[in-house]
Amino acid sequence: MVISSFASAIQHFLQGQSLTQVFINIINANIIAIAVFELAMVIKEGANKSTKTQSFREIVK
């Protein structure tokens, strides 16, 4: 992610964007990437709990 952000920053800067705008774009992209990662972890955790609950119900029957 760091290498990709660095490459993207260089590309935007070479295209003529101001340095401040480049930093803002990169920070926003990284925040979105972290949010998507966190959402995936929450979904995975919810799926694991659902599977455990279902297994428990099967044992109780």
C-alpha positions as CSV (number, residue, x, y, z in Angstrom):
1,M,0.0,0.0,0.0
2,V,2.9,2.4,0.8
3,I,4.6,1.8,-2.6
4,S,1.3,2.2,-4.4
5,S,0.6,5.5,-2.6
6,F,4.1,6.7,-3.3
7,A,3.8,5.9,-7.0
8,S,0.4,7.5,-7.2
9,A,1.7,10.6,-5.5
10,I,4.5,10.9,-8.1
11,Q,2.1,10.4,-11.0
12,H,-0.3,13.0,-9.8
13,F,2.5,15.5,-9.1
14,L,4.0,15.0,-12.5
15,Q,0.5,15.6,-14.1
16,G,0.6,19.1,-12.6
17,Q,-1.4,18.8,-9.4
18,S,-0.3,20.9,-6.5
19,L,1.6,19.1,-3.8
20,T,-1.1,19.8,-1.2
21,Q,-3.8,18.3,-3.5
22,V,-1.6,15.3,-4.0
23,F,-1.2,14.7,-0.3
24,I,-5.0,15.2,0.3
25,N,-5.8,12.6,-2.5
26,I,-3.3,10.1,-1.1
27,I,-4.5,10.4,2.5
28,N,-8.2,10.0,1.3
29,A,-7.3,6.9,-0.7
30,N,-5.5,5.4,2.3
31,I,-8.4,6.2,4.6
32,I,-10.8,4.5,2.2
33,A,-8.5,1.4,1.9
34,I,-8.4,1.1,5.7
35,A,-12.1,1.4,6.0
36,V,-12.7,-1.3,3.4
37,F,-10.2,-3.5,5.3
38,E,-12.0,-3.0,8.6
39,L,-15.4,-3.7,7.0
40,A,-14.1,-6.9,5.6
41,M,-12.8,-7.9,9.1
42,V,-16.2,-7.2,10.7
43,I,-18.0,-9.2,8.0
44,K,-15.6,-12.1,8.5
45,E,-16.0,-12.0,12.3
46,G,-19.8,-11.9,11.9
47,A,-19.7,-14.9,9.6
48,N,-17.5,-16.8,12.1
49,K,-19.9,-16.1,14.9
50,S,-22.9,-17.2,12.7
51,T,-21.1,-20.5,11.9
52,K,-20.3,-21.2,15.6
53,T,-23.9,-20.5,16.6
54,Q,-25.2,-22.8,14.0
55,S,-22.8,-25.6,15.1
56,F,-23.9,-25.1,18.7
57,R,-27.5,-25.5,17.7
58,E,-26.8,-28.7,15.9
59,I,-25.0,-30.1,19.0
60,V,-28.0,-29.1,21.2
61,K,-30.5,-30.9,19.0
